[in-house]
Amino acid sequence: MAINIISWNVRGMCNSDRRGEMRRAARGWKPNILILQETKIKNWTDRMVNQIGDFGDFGWFFLPSRGRSGGILML
């Protein structure tokens, strides 16, 4: 089985329009693992994550941003 991993430096995802863009891209790529770097989000919620990936049953975790940089979300 081939595993499709996508890692993308998104340079900020603070607005829902940007999350919608990621959702459309992720649906096209159909990754097994999606890593978004430099999200600039301090605290992700289930609702925010579902704006990116409502692809069925999936797990996720994040590392928060610090100041104006950083933040990683892995789905």
VOBA-1610 file (N, C-alpha, C; in pm, whole numbers, padded with zeros to 5 digits, always signed):
BEGIN
Met+00083-00118+00000Met+00000+00000+00000Met+00088+00125+00000Ala+00065+00214-00093Ala+00139+00339-00100Ala+00079+00439-00002Ile+00165+00512+00065Ile+00120+00614+00159Ile+00150+00750+00097Asn+00049+00834+00094Asn+00060+00967+00038Asn+00069+01068+00152Ile+00186+01133+00167Ile+00208+01232+00271Ile+00228+01368+00207Ile+00150+01465+00251Ile+00163+01602+00202Ile+00206+01690+00318Ser+00315+01765+00300Ser+00362+01861+00399Ser+00372+01996+00329Trp+00302+02097+00385Trp+00292+02225+00315Trp+00311+02340+00413Asn+00399+02434+00379Asn+00415+02556+00455Asn+00307+02653+00407Val+00201+02668+00485Val+00084+02744+00440Val+00094+02893+00469Arg+00188+02934+00552Arg+00210+03075+00586Arg+00086+03145+00638Gly+00015+03080+00726Gly-00099+03143+00792Gly-00232+03087+00749Met-00317+03053+00847Met-00450+02999+00819Met-00553+03060+00913Cys-00536+03185+00945Cys-00622+03248+01046Cys-00765+03269+00998Asn-00791+03274+00870Asn-00929+03295+00826Asn-00986+03170+00761Ser-01118+03159+00764Ser-01184+03038+00714Ser-01173+03024+00563Asp-01153+03134+00489Asp-01134+03124+00344Asp-01009+03043+00312Arg-00905+03066+00387Arg-00779+02994+00367Arg-00798+02845+00398Arg-00875+02815+00503Arg-00902+02675+00537Arg-00985+02609+00428Gly-01075+02684+00364Gly-01152+02631+00253Gly-01064+02596+00135Glu-00963+02679+00108Glu-00866+02651+00002Glu-00794+02520+00031Met-00751+02503+00156Met-00681+02381+00194Met-00772+02260+00180Arg-00898+02275+00214Arg-00994+02164+00203Arg-01004+02116+00058Arg-01017+02211-00034Arg-01028+02174-00176Arg-00900+02106-00225Ala-00787+02159-00185Ala-00659+02100-00226Ala-00644+01959-00168Ala-00676+01942-00040Ala-00660+01811+00024Ala-00754+01708-00037Arg-00872+01749-00076Arg-00964+01654-00141Arg-00905+01605-00273Gly-00838+01693-00344Gly-00776+01653-00470Gly-00656+01562-00451Trp-00576+01590-00348Trp-00456+01511-00323Trp-00487+01377-00258Lys-00591+01371-00176Lys-00629+01250-00102Lys-00512+01193-00022Pro-00450+01276+00065Pro-00335+01225+00141Pro-00378+01133+00255Asn-00287+01044+00291Asn-00305+00965+00412Asn-00267+01048+00534Ile-00166+01133+00517Ile-00119+01223+00622Ile-00104+01361+00560Leu-00160+01461+00627Leu-00150+01601+00582Leu-00087+01681+00695Ile+00026+01746+00666Ile+00097+01827+00765Ile+00098+01970+00715Leu+00043+02060+00795Leu+00041+02201+00760Leu+00133+02276+00856Gln+00234+02342+00799Gln+00334+02413+00878Gln+00308+02563+00872Glu+00356+02634+00975Glu+00341+02780+00984Glu+00195+02822+00975Thr+00109+02753+01050Thr-00033+02785+01048Thr-00063+02917+01119Lys+00021+02955+01212Lys+00005+03076+01293Lys-00122+03071+01379Ile-00166+02950+01414Ile-00284+02929+01499Ile-00236+02878+01635Lys-00282+02943+01743Lys-00241+02902+01877Lys-00324+02788+01932Asn-00449+02777+01892Asn-00535+02673+01947Asn-00636+02628+01841Trp-00621+02508+01792Trp-00714+02452+01694Trp-00835+02391+01764Thr-00950+02401+01701Thr-01072+02338+01752Thr-01118+02233+01651Asp-01206+02144+01695Asp-01262+02045+01602Asp-01327+02113+01482Arg-01399+02221+01509Arg-01468+02292+01400Arg-01368+02345+01296Met-01260+02405+01343Met-01159+02458+01250Met-01096+02345+01169Val-01065+02234+01234Val-01004+02121+01163Val-01101+02065+01060Asn-01229+02057+01095Asn-01328+02005+01000Asn-01347+02096+00880Gln-01308+02222+00890Gln-01312+02311+00774Gln-01205+02272+00673Ile-01106+02198+00717Ile-00999+02151+00627Ile-01025+02010+00580Gly-01064+01922+00673Gly-01073+01782+00635Gly-01188+01709+00699Asp-01297+01698+00629Asp-01407+01615+00678Asp-01413+01490+00592Phe-01305+01416+00594Phe-01289+01302+00505Phe-01323+01170+00573Gly-01408+01174+00673Gly-01442+01053+00746Gly-01371+01052+00879Asp-01335+00933+00923Asp-01270+00918+01052Asp-01121+00948+01039Phe-01075+01050+01108Phe-00933+01082+01105Phe-00894+01143+01238Gly-00768+01129+01273Gly-00716+01189+01394Gly-00634+01313+01358Trp-00614+01398+01456Trp-00534+01517+01432Trp-00471+01564+01563Phe-00362+01638+01550Phe-00302+01705+01663Phe-00227+01827+01612Phe-00196+01918+01703Phe-00126+02039+01662Phe-00022+02079+01765Leu+00074+02155+01718Leu+00168+02226+01803Leu+00138+02374+01782Pro+00112+02449+01888Pro+00068+02588+01872Pro+00178+02680+01820Ser+00134+02790+01762Ser+00230+02891+01720Ser+00279+02966+01844Arg+00393+03027+01830Arg+00450+03109+01937Arg+00479+03246+01878Gly+00409+03344+01928Gly+00425+03478+01871Gly+00368+03483+01731Arg+00445+03538+01638Arg+00396+03552+01500Arg+00442+03438+01408Ser+00504+03336+01464Ser+00554+03229+01376Ser+00518+03093+01433Gly+00530+02994+01349Gly+00512+02857+01392Gly+00370+02807+01383Gly+00351+02695+01445Gly+00223+02627+01444Gly+00222+02517+01340Ile+00191+02396+01385Ile+00185+02280+01297Ile+00054+02206+01325Leu-00012+02166+01219Leu-00131+02083+01230Leu-00106+01957+01149Met-00130+01842+01212Met-00112+01715+01142Met-00244+01640+01146Leu-00291+01599+01028Leu-00414+01523+01014Leu-00380+01386+00957
//
